Amino acid sequence: MTKINDRAGQINAAFIAAAETIRIQRKRAFEDQLWHNKQKKQANPFSQQAIWAEYPTYKRLLEQRAKNQVAEHVVRGIASLLECPTHERNHLLRSAGYAEDPDILSGVALDAQIAQYQSLLDILVYPAFLVNQVWDVLAINQQMEPVFQHFLGLRFDRIPEQHRNILHLMFDHEHYSARKLLNKGGLQWERVARSYVYSFQQANRTCQFEPWYQTKIASLKQFPDFERIWQSIDPTIKAQEMANQIQTDNLVYGLRTIYISESDSYIYPRIHAYVEATGTKPEHE
């Protein structure tokens, strides 16, 4: 028992040292921002008291009174309070003795993966397109071209590159006709839009503090309907409730979506392809 407690103590000490390093950085940055913006002093969300108010274990860890190894859900919760991006969250998980989350594919590795998927996209017989982590549409195949033209009112190559994002195309009513056509087709645009936003939130639930993710959300919030729906969705809602809704929507068009990803470690980039749903049960995330 002593050896077990000793090991737990060593792990906890490593974790709290890593967490305190990040916490102090966030605390100072918050204070610097207040000073820079000439704002009145206010409670710092990165103080020790703020953290242990949510997780009393944090105080016991600081005082070296915790007898058991810090639980993984506590590590993840503290990482969220500290607004840790993936690499910092993984540092905390590693220091506490837990497996790290998959990192986001980037750089040369991402470029190589995209090139591989582009080749696959070109030989598919179904309408399909390639997306990245924030649902930017990177490429489409020839069969997808008339689908884009039908739902958006123009050819894909006429869409400005900065607009080539699934959610942007869904919520930019000024330039694209998705809302009009969905309603005309017997669907409620609101219901479909909510299911898209929910799926996007779930796909990026570990990325909320990544700068590139926050930049994308800030861009989408220029659309009032997006911000309204974004704020209204309960992230704890059961996925099956949304899945049932999405299945109904796809059946209206006689299509189901399949997702193609050849990596065991990374969900994105991936291909979205549409196949006939006749006689088959729709398949979804």
GUDONU-681993 format. One record per residue: residue in one letter; z, y, x of N, C-alpha, C, CB in turn. Coordinates in pm, whole numbers, plus 32768, in hexadecimal, padded with zeros to 4 digits. Glycine has a CB too. Layout:
residues N
AZYXZYXZYXZYX ...
//
This chain:
residues 285
M80007F8780528000800080008000807E8056807980007FA3 T804B807780C5805080EB811F7FC8810B815880B280D3818F K7F7E80A1817E7EF880B681B77E9B80F481507EBD803081EA I7EA780C480D37E5280FB80687E71818F80547E6780AD7FE4 N7EF481B180507F1B823C803F7EEF829180B47FB18246802C D7EF68256812D7ECB82A081A37E3782C0819A7EE882518223 R7DE8825C816E7D57827281627D3B82DA80F77D0F81EE8140 A7D8082D180867D6E8335801C7D9283BF804F7DC483117FA1 G7DFB83C7809D7E25844880D47DBD848381317EA78439811D Q7D7F842D81827D17845C81DF7C9D848E81927CEF83EB8240 I7C778441812B7C03846980DA7C2084EC80927BDF83FA8073 N7C9684F680577CBA856F800E7CBE85E980697D40855D7FCA A7CEF85D580E27CF6864481427C6A867381677D44861A81C1 A7C0E861381797B848636819B7B43868181277B3285B981BE F7B5D865180AD7B22869180387B56871F80267B3E863F7FBB I7BD98731802C7C1287B580117BE98819807D7CAB87AE8008 A7BD787E980F87BA8884281627B1A887181447BAD87FB81EC A7AC5881481187A3B883880F77A378895807E79E787B980DB A7A88887580177A8988C67F9E7ABE89537FBA7ADE88847F32 E7B24895D800C7B5E89E080297AFC8A3780797BE189D08077 T7AAF89FB80D07A4A8A47811B79E68A8780BB7A0189EC817F I79B78A38805B79578A6C7FFA799A8AD17F9D791A89F97FA8 R7A138AB27F707A598B0B7F137A708B967F507ADE8ACD7EEA I7A9A8B9A7FCD7AB58C1980107A348C6B801C7AF38C02809B Q79C58C27803A79448C6D804179218CAB7FBB78D58C0C806E R79338C5E7F4E79138C917EC979718D047EA3791C8C207E60 K79F08CF57EC27A538D5C7EA17A318DE07EE57ADF8D2E7ECB R7A0F8DDA7F6579ED8E537FAF796C8E917F7B79E08E358044 A790B8E3C7F5A788C8E6F7F2678A18EB67EA178268DFD7F16 F78F98E7E7E4C79188EBC7DCB79598F447DE079748E607D78 E79B78F4B7E3C79FC8FC97E59799C90307E947A718FB27EB9 D794490027EEC78E1905D7F27788490967EBD788F90157F93 Q786090417E5C780690707DF2784990D97D9C77D98FFA7D9B L78C990C67D7E7913912A7D31791691B07D7C79A290FA7D15 W793291A87DFC793992227E4D78B192677E54796C92037EDA H784892167E6A77C1924E7E76779592927DF5775D91E07E9C N77B992557D827792928C7D0177F692F27CCC7781921C7C9C K785F930E7D1D78C7936F7CF97907934E7C73788D93FC7CF5 Q792392CC7C627964929D7BE879FB92957BFD792C92157BBD K7A44929B7B8F7AD5928F7B967AFC92027BC07B1592B27B10 K7B6E91F87C007BA091767C2B7BB991207BB17C2191867C7F Q7B9390A17BBA7BA790457B4B7BCA8FBA7B807B28903E7AF4 A7BF68F647B267C1E8EDD7B4F7BAA8E977B947C4E8E8A7AD5 N7BC88E5C7C067B618E187C557B568D877C287B828E207CED P7AE18D5E7BF47AD28CD47BC37AD68C6C7C337A508CC77B78 F7AD78C9A7CB07ADA8C3D7D217B608C3F7D6A7A6A8C607D83 S7BC68C757D2A7C4B8C6F7D657C828BE17D587CAB8CD57D20 Q7CE58BBF7DAA7D238B3B7D9E7D5D8B277D137D908B297E09 Q7D9C8B907CDF7DDA8B867C5A7D728B687BEE7E248C067C38 A7CFB8BA57BFA7C928B8D7B977C628AFC7B9C7C1C8BEC7BAE I7C5B8AC57C147C2D8A3B7C227C9589D97BED7C0D8A1B7CB4 W7D1289EC7C137D7589897BE67D9E899E7B547DF089907C3E A7D798A0F7B1A7D8D8A1F7A8A7D3689BC7A3D7D6D8AB07A5E E7CC1899E7A747C66893C7A387C8488AF7A697BD589607A56 Y7CA888A47AE67CC488227B237D4988297B6F7C5187F77B83 P7DB9880A7B2A7E3D880F7B6B7E4487BA7BEA7EA787E27B0A T7DF087537BF27DEB87007C6A7DD287547CE77D7F86957C5C Y7D8787C27CD67D6488157D4A7DE2884A7D8E7D09888A7D1E K7E4588707D3F7EC288A37D787F0B88357DC37F1C88DF7D0B R7F0E87BE7D897F51874D7DCC7F0A87297E4E7F5586D27D6F L7E8587367E4D7E39871A7EC77E5B87827F337DA1871A7EAA L7E6388007F0B7E84886A7F6A7F0F88547FA67E7E88F37F26 E7F6B88257F547FF488107F80800B87857FBA805388277F0E Q7F9E87377FC47FA386AF7FFB800486567FAC7FCE86B3808E R800686697F28805E86187ED4801185B07E8380AC86727E76 A7F8D85B17E8B7F3D85507E407F4A84C67E807EA8857B7E39 K7F6F84617E317F8483DB7E677F0583887E697FEE83947E17 N7EAB83A57E0D7E3083577E027DB783A87E2F7E1C83277D73 Q7D4F83617E527CD283A47E7A7C9F83F97E077C66833C7EA4 V7C7284727E257C3F84CB7DBF7BCC84887D757C1185517DFE A7BCF848E7CF07B6B84497C9E7AE3848E7CA77B9A84447C0B E7A79843F7C9679F284767CA279D884E27C39798A84067C95 H7A0784CD7BBD79EC85327B577A3385B67B777A1884FF7ACC V7AA485AF7BBD7AE986297BE87A9886707C547B7786087C1C V7A6286227CB17A0F865B7D1B799886A47CDE79DF85EC7D7D R795786637C7F78E286A07C3F7909871B7BED789B863A7BE7 G797B87147BAA79A887867B5D79C887FE7BB47A2187607B0C I7A0987E67C257A2888527C8279A8888A7CBE7A8788207CF1 A794988337CDD78C888617D11788488BD7CAD786D87E97D32 S7891889E7C2C785588F27BC5789C89797BBC785988AA7B3D L792189787BC2796D89F67BC079498A4E7C377A0489DA7BBE L792D8A0E7CA8790A8A597D2078748A7A7D2679318A097D9C E782C8A557CBB779D8A717CB0774F8A3C7D2877868B077CA1 C776A89BF7D47772B89817DBC769D89527D9F777F890B7DEC P763C89797DF075B8893A7DE875C288AB7E1C754E898C7E38 T755488637E17755587D57E36758F87B57EBF74CA879D7E2D H756787FE7F26759587DA7FAD762B87EF7FBC754A882C8015 E766588537F7976F588677F81773F87FF7F2C771A88F57F52 R770987E07EB8774887787E66774986F37EB1770087697DDF N76DB86D57EF376D586597F40773886597FB4764886437F75 H774D86CD7FF077B086D8805B783C86B7802677AE87678099 L785D86E97FAF78DE86CC7F7378EA86387F4E78F487247EF8 L787F86017F14788185737EF07893851B7F6D77FE854D7EA7 R784B853D7FD4785384F0805078DF84F9808E77E9852180B5 S79178570808D799C858180C87A068536807979C0861580D0 A79ED85227FF67A4D84DA7FA27A3184457F9B7A4C85157F17 G79CC84177FE479B083887FEB795583527F7F7A2D833E7FE7 Y790683AA7F4178AE837D7ED5781B838C7EFD78CA83CD7E56 A77C783427EB5773783467ED076FF83CE7EAB76EE82D77E83 E76A083FD7EFA7662847E7EE075F884747E73762584B67F61 D75DE84E37E31757184EB7DD174ED84F27E1C758285657D72 P748084C17DE073FD84D17E2073DC85647E33738E848D7DCD D73A985877EA5738186117EBD72FC862A7E777376862F7F55 I72D586A77E70725786CB7E3171E986C87E9B725F87587DEE L717D86857E7B710D867B7ED870D387057EF370A1861C7EA1 S70BA87237F72708787A77F967034879F801670FA880C7FA7 G6FF6881080376FAF881C80B76F3987BE80C4700D88028126 V6F27878A813D6EB68732815D6EBA86B481096EB6870E81F2 A6F32867E80F36F40860480A46F10861A80146FD285D480A4 L6F30868F7FDE6F0486AF7F576E6C86BD7F526F47872F7F25 D6E3387007FB36DA187127FB86D59868C7FBF6D7B87698031 A6D908630800D6D5285AB801B6D5985607F966D998559808A Q6DCC856C7F526DDC85297ED16D7D85617E696E6C85347EA0 I6D6D85E47E686D1386247E086C8385F67E206D1C86BD7E13 A6C5B85EE7E9E6BD385C17EBF6BBD85317E8F6BBA85CA7F57 Q6C2484DE7E9D6C1A84537E706C0B844C7DD86C9684047E9D Y6C59849C7D916C52849C7D006BCF84D87CCF6CC884E97CC6 Q6B9A85397D176B1A85747CF26AAD850A7CF26AF485E77D51 S6AAF84B37D566A4C84467D5D6A5B83E87CE76A5B83F87DE1 L6AD783CB7CC26AF083737C506AC483B67BCE6B83834D7C48 L6AE084367BC26ABD84837B4B6A27847B7B316AE985157B5A D69D984817B9A694784867B8D690A84037B59690984A77C13 I695383937B68691A83137B3D695382E37AB7693382A87BA7 L69B4832D7A8169EA830679FE6984831E79906A6C835479E0 V698182C3792E692382D178BE6961831C784968F282477890 Y69E3833978526A2A838177E96A398415780D6AB4834177CF P6A45846B77AA6A6784F877C96AED84FC78136A6D854F7746 A6AF1854478816B6B854578D26B7385C479266B7184C9792C F6BEE85E8794B6C02865A79A46C78863F7A006C1786DC7954 L6C7C86897A6C6CE286777AD46D4386EE7AD06CA1866A7B60 V6DC786D07AD16E2B873B7ACE6E8F872B7B406E74873B7A47 N6ED1879B7B606F3B87967BC46FC4879E7B7E6F2C880A7C2C Q702D87B57BCC70B687B17B9A70D088167B2A711587CA7C0A V7091888B7B3170A888F27ACA703588F77A6570BA897C7B0A W6FE8888B7A5E6F7F887979FB6F0A88D77A0C6FB8888A7973 D6EF289057A856E7389487AA16E0488E17A9A6E76898E7B2C V6D9689027A596D2488A77A516CD088BB7ACE6CCE88C079CE L6CD288597B266C8E88667BA76BFB88417BA06CD388107C0E A6BDA87E57B466B4F87B97B3A6B3E876B7AB86B2487617BB5 I6AC387667A856AA487147A106A2686C37A2F6A91876E798F N6A12865879E36996860E79F6692D863B799069AF857579EA Q68B78606799D6847863479486863861978B467C585EE7972 Q68A485A9789768C08586780C692585E477CB68F284F77803 M69758627781D69DC868177EA69A2870A77C66A4D86917850 E6930872C77FD68F687B177EC68E487D77759687287B77833 P68A787827706689787A97679691B87B3762D683D87467632 V69818769765A6A058771761A6A4287FB76326A648701764F F6A3B882A76AE6A6C88B076CE6A1F891A767F6A6188CB7765 Q699D89087679694C896C7634696E8970759E68B6894D7647 H698888FD756669A988F674D76A30893874BA69AB886574A7 F6A95891675076B1D894574E96B3989D2751D6B8188E77524 L6AF289FC75846B118A7E75BE6AA58AE675A66B278A6F7652 G6A308ABA757B69C88B19755869718B4475CC6A048B8E751C L69808B06764169298B2676B2692E8AB6771969528BAD76F3 R68CE8AB9777468C68A5277DB693A8A60783D68408A5B7826 F696089EE787769D189ED78D569B68A48794C69ED895F7905 D693B8A46797E691D8A9779F5691C8B2D79D868988A6E7A31 R69258B537957692E8BE0793369BF8C0E792568E38BFA78B0 I6A1B8BB0792D6AA98BD279216ADC8C0279A96AFD8B5678F0 P6B168C7979B26B4B8CA87A326BAE8C447A6C6B8F8D317A21 E6BAC8C357AEE6C018BD07B2F6C948BE37B0D6BEE8BD57BC5 Q6CC38C607B046D518C777AE86D778C537A586D738D097B01 H6D138C3A7A026D2D8C1279786D268B7B79676CCA8C55791B R6CFC8B3479CC6CE58AA479BE6D698A5679C66C858A737A2B N6DB68A65795E6E378A2279516E4589F878C06EAD8A80797F I6E75898078A76E7C894C781F6ECA89A877C36EBB88C1781F L6F3C89D877F06F8F8A2D779C6F538AB9778C701C8A3877D5 H6F168AEC77F56ED48B6E77EA6E668B6677806E998B9A7873 L6E168AFE77846DA98AEF77246DDD8ADC76966D4F8A7A774B M6E518A9E768A6E8D8A8676076EC48B0875CA6EFC8A1F7612 F6EFB8B61761E6F428BD675EA6EF68C5A75F46FC48BE37631 D6E878C5C763D6E3A8CD7764A6DD98CE375D56DEE8CDA76D2 H6E0C8D1475646DBB8D1C74EA6D4D8D8574F46E148D397473 E6D608DE6754A6CFE8E5275566C7A8E21758F6D358EC175AC H6C818DC375ED6C098D9876336BD68D0C760D6C228D9D76C6 Y6C2F8CB975D26C088C2F75B86C2B8C0775286C4D8BD0761B S6BDD8BA874F46BE48B8B74646C318B0C74426B598B7F742D A6C888ADD749C6CD08A6074846D228A6674036D2C8A4074F9 R6D698AD373ED6DBF8ADE73766D6B8AD772F66E108B62737A K6CFE8B2172F46CA88B26727E6C708A9C725D6C368B8A7292 L6C428A5572C46C0289D472AD6C678967728A6BB389AB7327 L6CDE896D72C66D44890B72A46D6C891872126DBF891B72FE N6D81899271E46DA589A871586D34897E70FA6DC88A3A7141 K6CB9899B71246C44897770D46C3588E070CB6BC589B4710F G6C5E889971356C50880771396CBC87BD70ED6C5087D971C5 G6D12880470A76D7887C270576DFE87B5709E6D48873B7030 L6E0B87F171126E8887EB715D6ED0887071566E6D87C571EF Q6F50886D716B6F9D88E871776FA4890D720B702B88D87139 W6F68897D722D6F6989A772BA6FF789AE72F06F248A2E72CA E705389E072A070DE89F072CB7119896A72F771338A2C725B R70FF890372AB7137887F72C970FD8848734A711C881E7255 V707A8856735B703A882673D4706B8875744E6FA1883073C8 A707488F9743F70A1894E74AD712E892A74D8709B89E27484 R7187890F7476721088E974977214886674E5726488DC7418 S71BF880874BD71BE87877503718D879875927166872274B8 Y712D87F175A870FA880D762F7167884B7686707F886A7628 V71AC88AF764E721488F3769C7285889376BD724A896D7650 Y72AB8841765D731687DE767572ED877E76E57335878F75F3 S7273874A76DD724486EC7743723F872D77CD71B986B7771D F721887AD77D0721387F6784E72A08806788871D1887F783B Q730088297833738A8836786173BD87B3789973E3886577EF Q73A28746785573D286C478827390869A790573B9865B7816 A730F86B6791272C68690798C72FA86DD7A06723186A9797B N7333875379EE736187A97A5C73F887C07A5A7319882E7A57 R744287657A1C74D2877C7A0C751D87817A91750D871079B5 T74E587487AFB752787507B7E74EE87C17BD3751986CB7BC8 C749488107B9B744F88777BE9747189057BBD73B988637BE0 Q74D489157B6574E889987B26750E8A067B887553898C7ABE F753D89E37BFF75628A4B7C5F74FE8A577CD275EB8A2E7C97 E748B8A147CC374218A217D2773D98AA77D1073BD89A97D1F P73C18AF47D78737E8B777D6872F88B6D7D21736A8BB77DEF W72A78B087D4272238AFC7D05722F8ADE7C6F71D28A8F7D4A Y72978A977C4872AD8A797BBB72D88AF77B7073188A0A7BAA Q73338B417BAB73628BBC7B6D72F28C237B6073D68BF77BBC T72988C257BC372258C7F7BBC71CA8C5B7B4771D58C7A7C40 K71B68BD97B3371608BAC7AC471A08BCF7A3E71478B157ACC I72218BBA7A2F72638BDA79B1725E8C70799672F58BA979B3 A72738CC079FE726D8D5279EC71E38D7C79BD72908D9A7A70 S717C8D3B79F170F38D5A79C870DB8D367935708F8D107A20 L710E8CC3790B70F98C96788171498CE7781D711E8C037875 K71B68D23784A72098D7177EE71C98DF577C672908D8C782C Q71538E1277FA71098E8677CA70DA8E6F773A70908EA47825 F70D98DF0770F70AE8DCE7688712A8DC0762F70598D4B7687 P713A8E1775CC71B38E16757771D08D8F753871A68E7E750B D71688D48750C717E8CC674CD71B58C61753070FC8C927490 F71888C6975AD71BC8C0D761172518C257628716F8C1C7695 E72768CA3763C73038CC07657735A8C9A75E073168D557678 R732A8CB2756773778C8E74F0738F8BF874E9732F8CBD7471 I73258BAA74FD73328B1974F673838AE5756B72A98AD774F2 W736C8B1E75E273B58AF4765A744C8B02764573888B4776D4 Q74758B72760B75038B8B75F6753E8B38758575198C1E75D9 S74EA8B0B7529751C8AC774B1752C8A3174C274C28AE1743E I74ED89F7752774F189667536757489387574747B8936758B D75B088D57536762B889A75697604882F75CF7682885E74F6 P76238842765175F987E176B7763A875976A7761888177740 T76A38750765276E786CF764076AD867E75CC777C86E5762A I764986B77588760D866F751775D585E97546759D86C474D5 K75DF858674F275B185017518751A8500752975DB849974AF A74EE84C57598745E84C375B7740F847C754A7446847F763D Q744A84167509740183CB74A473DB8421742D745483557475 E742E8484740E740E84DD739E738E852B73B97482853E7384 M7380855B7434730785A2745A729185417467731D85ED74DD A72AB84C9749D7240846874B172008440742D727583EB74F9 N7253842B73C6721D8408734271C38475730C728F83EE72DF Q71EA84F17322719B856372F571158568733C71E785E5730B I7116855673C1709B855E740F703C84EF73E870BA855874A5 Q7071847773CC701C840873A26FD2842B732270708388738E T7018846572C46FD9848D72466F6984F0725E704184CA71E7 D6F81855072B46F1C85B572D06E9F8578730C6F54861E732E N6EAF851E736C6E3A84E373AD6DEB8489734D6E6484937426 L6E31844872F16DEB83F172946D8E844072386E4E83A37242 V6DB084BD72206D5A851171CD6CD0851C720C6D97859E71BA Y6CCB8522728E6C4C852D72D46C1384A672FD6C5C8583734E G6C5B843872DC6C2C83B472FF6C2F839A73946BA2839F72CC L6C8883DD73DB6C9083CE746C6D1F83AD74966C60844E74B3 R6D2A837175096DAC836575496D9D838E75DB6DE482D4753C T6E0983BB76146E0683EA769E6E38837D76FB6E5B846A76AE I6DF2836877696E25831177D26E33836478516DC6829677EA Y6E98834378A06EB5838D791A6E9C833279916F4683C2791A I6E4F836479F06E2983147A646E6783517AE16D8F830B7A72 S6EBD83047B216EFB832F7B9E6F0682B67BF96F8783707B85 E6ED682C37C746ED382527CCF6F4782537D316E5182507D1A S6FA182B27D24701282BD7D80709082877D407026834E7DAC D70DC82397D8B715D82087D5C71CB826F7D6F718281877DA4 S71B282D17DC4721983337DE8720B83B87DA07217834A7E7C Y718F83DB7D797176845F7D3F713084517CB9712384B57D9F I7161849B7C55712184997BD170A284ED7BD1718284CD7B65 Y70A7855B7C1C703585B77C22700185C17CB1705C86437BEC P6F7F85DE7CBE6F1C85F57C546EFD85757C086E9B86307C8E R6EC585857B916E9D85117B446E2985367AE86F1484DA7AF2 I6DE884CF7AB56D7584E07A5C6DA084C879CC6D0184807A82 H6D77852179726D86850D78E26CFE84E478AC6DBD858F789A A6CF78471786D6C78844278336C8D842377A06C4383C5787F Y6C22843477516C2A841F76C16BD183AA769A6C02849E7674 V6C0D834876556BC282D376296BD682C475936BF082537674 E6B7D827A75536B86826774C36C03821974A06B09821F748C A6C47824574366CC58206740E6CB2819F739F6D28827073E1 T6C38818B73716C1E813173026C5180A573216B89812D72E2 G6CAA807672CA6CDC7FEF72DB6D457FDD73456C6E7F9672FA T6D70804B73846DD5804273EC6E4280A873D06D9880587477 K6EB5808A74026F2580E573F36F1F814E74616FAB809A73F7 P6F2C81CD743F6F27823574A66F8F821F75116F3A82BE7467 E6F6B824775896FC2823375FD6FE182BB763B6F7F81D47666 H706282D57654708A8359768370FB834F76E470B083B2760F E711983C17722718B83CB777B720B83B4772B718E845477C4 
//
